[in-house]
Amino acid sequence: MARPKPWEVDDKLWAVIEPLLPKVERRSRHPGRKRHPDRLVFQGILFVLHTGIAWEHLPQEIGFGSGMTCWRRLAEWTEAGVWPRLHEALLAKLRGANALDFSRAAVDGSHIRALRGAKTGRSPVDRGRTGSKHHLITDATGIPLAVTLTGGNRNDITQMIPLLQAVPPVRGKRGRPRRRPDVVLGDRGYNHDKYRRLVWDLGVKPLIARRGTEHGSGLGTQRWVVECAFAHLHWFRRLRIRWEIRDDIHEAFLTLGCALICWRRLRTARGL
């Protein structure tokens, strides 16, 4: 049996996604061309996310519709808020399966090349070329909890509080939803007493390496999960270089990538 392609959506995943998509009623008068099936268009979006191919080069013979159709549907679903709700739904399923660990979280940032558009800046690690930056927070096992996008010239520490605030209320168990980790881990780039106090104000304990301390202080044995999560996130070729001028479209790909990582972890936790 042939191994399924990564952009092929199985019935279990589609059962999670389909209820989140906005319903579009076809006009009774002058209906025009029939709307391409959402499931096929979603697979076309995944094809672009996985391969990094340009929208106009999306192969017609695979049946996912034209690249412009897929782009328009992505923009439509992004405006409807589909991707954050998908990510939140999968986090809830992970928590219900006891696969989410809020005992600690890890934060980090990663530079990528960007051509132009909002949320770009001169990257200090890429000879001043235009770039953007992905900022990620994960649970203790490396499951993405939230992600943000900034210009390549933004300091990591400016995103610690936005990342903590971006973690959605995760349901999946009886009682109040969980939103804050007990502890947040950060490298020397997050070393600032002002932000330590702000993290404490959110009810989270900051464990941040101080500048001047030697490497191998111990935090790396727990922080490596966020670096591993970045490796999984940038395995999607569309996220290695930012080609989108619109920042909301790139953020849509980012959140969708996080959701797909959550789906893989959920399948592993359930032994599927």
Secondary structure by P-SEA (a helix, b strand, c coil): ccccccccccaaaaaaccccbbbbbccccccccccccaaaaaaaaaaaaaccccccccccccccccaaaaaaaaaaaaaaaaaaaaaaaaaaaaaaaccccccccccbbbbbbbccccccccccccccccbbbbbbcccccccccbbbbbccccccccaaaaaaaaccccccccccccccccbbbbccccccaaaaaaaaaacccccccccccccccccccccaaaaaaaaaaaccccccccccccaaaaaaaaaaaaaaaaaaaaaaaacc
